[in-house]
Amino acid sequence: MQRLKALLFCFSFIFLALFARANAIQKASALYFEGKQQEALNEFLELSKTDGDREAFLNAIYIALELGQNKLAIDTSSAALKKFPQDQTILEFAGQAYLNAGYYLNAENIFTRLVGQKTKTDFYYINLARAQIGLNMPKLAIKNLQLAAKFENHIPLANFLLGELYEQQKEYKKARNAYKKVLEYDNQFIEAKKRYADVLAKLKDYNQAYKNYLSVRAVEQNDNHINQMIEQTRPYLKKEQQVELPLDKKNQIKTHTYVQKPVSFEGPLPLIRVGLGAKISGGPIGLKEIKFSPSHDFKIVDNRGKLLANGKAKTWWKAIIENDSMYLVDSKDKKIYVSVSARIIPQSQDNEGHTIIIKDLLVGHGTTWISRQDNEYRGEIEFIFNKKLNGIIPVNIVNIEEYVYGVAPSEMPSIFPIEALKTQAVIARTYAIKSLGKHKRWGYDICDTQNCQVYGGVRAERERTSSATDATCGQILTYNDKPIEAVFSSNCGGYTQSSTEAGWFKHNYLKPVSDYYDLNEETLQPYHFKELLEHSRPAYSRYFKNVSPATFRWTRVLEEKQLREVANRKKDIGPIKAIIPLKRGRSGYVHGVKIVGKKNTLILTKEHEIKKYLATGMLRSTYFIVQPNYEKGEIKSFIFYGGGWGHGVGLCQTGSGGRADAGQDYKEILKHYYTDVDIQDIRTKKPVL
């Protein structure tokens, strides 16, 4: 009996000690997520010294690295390795500490040891190669990067570093091929696109170089190098190739599409006013000329409903700005002057729908996929004369169901499982109803870009997404009987964030939820973000059917000079010494960044500023970790390991595809991402069971 009591006492003591240790770890983690990184670091250091706790060591190393305290990270790593000499994760963190500090020989020794363990190999090969680059061992670095590129997690980074090495050795064809592989995987890797264009120019492929320079300038107009190279390559092109915007001749529309009106919705349909060809900010461009053709006989009325003209089906008309006024030109070259606006109203009967083709509409303004293409729209078109812009604002007036027909496939691949497509239809409808009047200053409710929802009109429509729209006809998400803010992002990176974390208003239905199969959110600690971003882990949003893997995990490599040039547009800070996240939410998204320069410090706290001033173009999200890369004792570049695409609030589109593929229905998926919401029919105002 005495022995039993002693054993029970011993077990109780061990249990209490473990509980106290876990509680101390969680308290230190809480300090980190409150933005008190230094206090959290001190707590973890104390725990590592007193208890020798493995997780305390890992957290301390990670936070020290994030704060740019590389020597402390190295010292803590050394202490951790004395207690856990064979621990693979501690070895990795130690190697990272040496790499961040530019101690390449130490880093090379550790990662050489790690690659022999045959786990997490691709990332270890990359870091081994980075160390070898620092040691001026290009042949070994190339060999290890080639091995890393055979795996699936870090293909872009491995090929980008290969491209750099090939360029240095003047092997431009090999460099071209490496950069091309980066862009095939991730077209948003702007630094690779710039390098690719430079190599093409060196290989005298001026036509392709010019197109890529223009593509980069579409998202980064103030890059001096790009602007210089555009001018240098232009003289080598044929006259017809010297265009300022890439034209996609394949997207021409020659005949109208036969469409039917939605038949599953009884009663009048809410109408949406959609601004067409908008900027990435959602505002209009202001066009000087628009050519259009309705599929049916039509009438044109002004802003007061007064008849201006009648037109015949499938004839071509123009709206033109000239001498600070707008007029229409009919198929017989007759001019019809318009003071405010002209509304094109086709006349069709029964279930037969009608469309209007608009020629050479500029789409994707401010993105790398900018182009001119013909588009076709259901409903009516209104051309608004905006005196401030001295241009025309085209507006598509369309009912809610037909609008969703054009949004669902533009926002989600139609090859996705049908239950995922239903989620997109419901949130597209909800977003539109909730956002009526968002851009009313320009004469429309919502735009056709990512600022609102991407709307592609008839040419975007697909049978599967239209079927999903019909199957959920009239359904929206509500909270307390009101439409919710049905925000969504392309990919949450494994974990959504709350609306308050994103800096928005608090919405009880927009809470952080996990998209991982087996992640315990309650025990999530700071150092886990390094592991989650750099290594593979099963997640619903890690769903790559017809979606680029770069939407889930991405990499960017910013030269210090490039990044300084971008940051200096906000504030002259001089050469950059460190990039330090000031606060990270529990979902991993960064909510503040300090860029430390030799002259000044720049602090960024807004999501769009963080994405804008930490990259050429934009970062995909603010869910990232960043590491310095040294050359001869000076920071040469910064490597960003990021996750997700977008703000990460609300529905994760790729995650919904993964969940549907796993057998979840659209209602279950919606109620995972939007907590405590109802699905309501806008016709009956009753919940959909």
C-alpha positions, 0 to 999 in steps of 0.5 A: 500500500505504501508503494502504491501511495508513493507511485500515485504521489510520483505520478501526481507530481509528474502530471502537475509538473507537465501541466505547469510546463504546458501552462507556462508555454501557453502563457508565453505563446499568448504574449507572442500573439499579443505582439509582445515578442520580446517578452515572449522570447524572454519567457521561452528563454527562461523556460529553456534554461530552467526546464530544458523544455524542447518547445521552449527552445524552438520557440525561443530560436524562432522568435529570436530569428524573427526579431533579427537577433541572430547571435541569440538564436545561434547561442540558444540553438547550441544550448538546445543541441547539447540536450537534444543532439539528434533532434531533427527540428532543432538541427534545422532551426540551428542550421537556419540560425547560422544561415540567417547570420551568414555563417555558411560553413556551420550551416552547410555542416548541419544541412549536410547532416540533415539531408542524409536523414531522408525526411523533409529533404527538399527544403534541406537541399535548398538550405544546403545549396544556399550555404554552398552559394555563400561558400562560393561552391556553385557546382555543389549548389547547382547539384543540390538545387537540381535535387530539390527541384525534383520534389513538390514543395519548393519547385519555384525557389529551387529553380529561381536559385538555379536561374541565378547561378546559371546567369552568373556563369553566363549559361543563359539558356539554362537560366531561361529554362529555370526561370520558365519553370518558376513561372509555369508553377507561379506566374506571380513570382515577379522577380523570376519574370524580371530575370526571365525577361532579362535572360530572353533579351540577352538571348536576343529573343526581344519579342518575348522579352518585351512581352514579359517586361510589359507584364511586369510593368502592368503591376509595377509601373515605377521599376526603373530597370523595367522601364529602361529595358522596355525602351531598349528592346522596343527598337528590335521589334516589328512595328505591329509588335510595339504595343503597350498592352498585350492583346489576346487575339484568341479572345475575339468574339465573332458571333453572339452566344445563344443563352436562356434566362434563368427559369428556376426563379419565380418572380422579379429578380434583384438587379445588379449594376456591374462596372466593367473593365475596372481597375484593380482598386474597383474604380473605372478607367474611363474609356475613349471609345467602345464598340458594341453589338446587341444580339436582338433589336434594341432601344437606347434611352437616356438617364431620364428614360427618353428614347434616343434611338432604335437599333437592329440586332447584330449591328455594330455601334460605337460610343465615343468621347470627343471634345469633352462630350460623348456621342453614339455612332450607329451602323450607318455612321450617324451620330447621336449625342448623349449628355449623361448616359445611354442605356442599351436595352435589347428586346427578347421574348419568353425564355430566350435571353439576349447578350451584348458584345463589347469589343477590346475591353481592357481586363485585369488592369493592374495585374500580370494578366492584363489584356484586351479581349472581347466580352459578352454580357447578358442584360443591359449595358449603360454607357455613363459619361464621366466628365472628371475622367473625360471617359466612358464608364460601361455598366452591365445591368443584370439580374442576380442569377445571371450575374452569378452565372458569370461570377462563379466560374470566374472565381472558382474553376468549373472543374471543382466538385459540384458541392464546392461550386454551390458554395461559390454560387451562394457566397457570390449571390450573398456578396452581391446583395450585401454590397449593393452601392459599394461603388455608387460614386461611379454609377455602379454597385460592384466592379468586375475585379477582385476588389469585389468579385471577378465577373466574366460575363457570358464568355466565362459561363460554364454548364457546371457552375450554371447548374450549381447556381440553379441548384442554389437559386435565391440562396444567401447566407444570413446572420440575424436575418441579414445578409452577411459579409460573405468575404472569401479568399482564393486560399487561406493557406491552411488557416483562416483569420477572423475579421478583427484580426484582419483589421475589419469590423468584428463579425461573430460569423467570421472567426478563425478556423483550421483547414488542416486535417490534424492540426490542434489549434489549442496547442498552436505555438509560434515556431509552428508557423516556420514548420507549416510554411516550409514543410508539407502538411495535409490540408483541405486547402492543399487541393491542387486539381486545376489550381496552382500549388502556389496558391497554397505555398509561395516564395518570393526573393527580393533583392535588397536594392529592389526592396529598398527602392519600393520601401523608399516610395513610402519613406527614405530608409536607406539600405535595409538591415532587417524586416521584423514582423511586429505582430502575428495573429493566431492564424499566422497572418502578419499584422504589422511589419518594421523595416529597419534601414540604416537611415530610418525605420518604416512601420507598416500596419495595414494589410495592403501596405504590407503586401505593397511595400514588401515586394515588387507588385504585391505579395499574395498574402500577409501570411509569411516568414522572411529570412535574410540572405547574406553575401560578403557580410551584407544582406543581398536579398530577403526570401519570403516563405508564404501561404495562401492568396488573399486576406484569409477571411471567410470561405477558403475557395481551394479549401472548399474544393478539398472539402467537397472532394472529401464528401462534404456538401455545400451547406456543411462547407459554408457553415464551417467557414462562416460560423452560426450562419443561416442559409436563407432563400431571398424569395421566401425569407425562410431558412433553407433546411 
